[in-house]
């Protein structure tokens, strides 16, 4: 698995984790007081697995309550008193096996970062301030990407390029190359999963995510929110998607179309051969790639210069804290870009009622540089 494949897999799991753990949008606006059960919080996994992500272990029985009440350490009897219910040894064994709970003698302590309302508010305020500091340096690069997309007659794709490709894509590549975030590897010590798993409350309302798929060397990025996810997953499962992407990578988009898994036709090319989505070749000759790299480097430098390890807590390493920090920072950067009118959020991300032509504005294709 190369670096790009690893990023693709990890980010896909993050997207699915948020989707599975988040309640409906109306409920996401809920009270500041969190439920005393982190299975009802956002559970985010930036990880690789051999069996499963840790979500199932949190959601089994009353394990989410155990992890909530064990944040500062508690004995089994103290947990039972707080939960007003018995705690089985099998529950404790499962949580320990999945590295969600550690113990020292009779005391059990939650072994993942748990970001409740106070920590989440502080982290988001810090990231908002950090985004405000670094964004002025990014404005020339954002304008350059916008100009390039306008030249390609693809201005409607600026939001997806900036979010899914630059902020939620190249930035992770840069952080990985800088060794700012953890390496992930299935080993004898980490047989089920490896990476960073954390809980947060409250969730961000209607934040976008990125799903990705494609054959070796070609990646289709799809910017999603709940209202459009089902339609984009149908495209992801299209039987002839690989052939379509291979044509696009070669610049052969004349009359390009593909039928998705629900038999909707996606017309993705014009009569003159132009693609109706950006195809970004990851070499210095492509202005979007070269400029996106500059933005990603600025974000990576800001993350490395910042220390939120103490705030994150939960036994997080410095690299894990950087990962969680970057995950929050990209939303703040995007929010400011939208608020200042540098980019406009596609309305379809909120309405979810659209034709495949409108949904195609959420697509970006990247072609990785081939190495010997």
Order of alpha helices (4+ residues) and beta strands (2+ residues): alpha-alpha-beta-alpha-alpha-beta-alpha-alpha-beta-beta-beta-alpha-alpha-beta-beta-beta-alpha-alpha-beta-beta-beta-alpha-alpha-alpha-alpha-alpha-beta
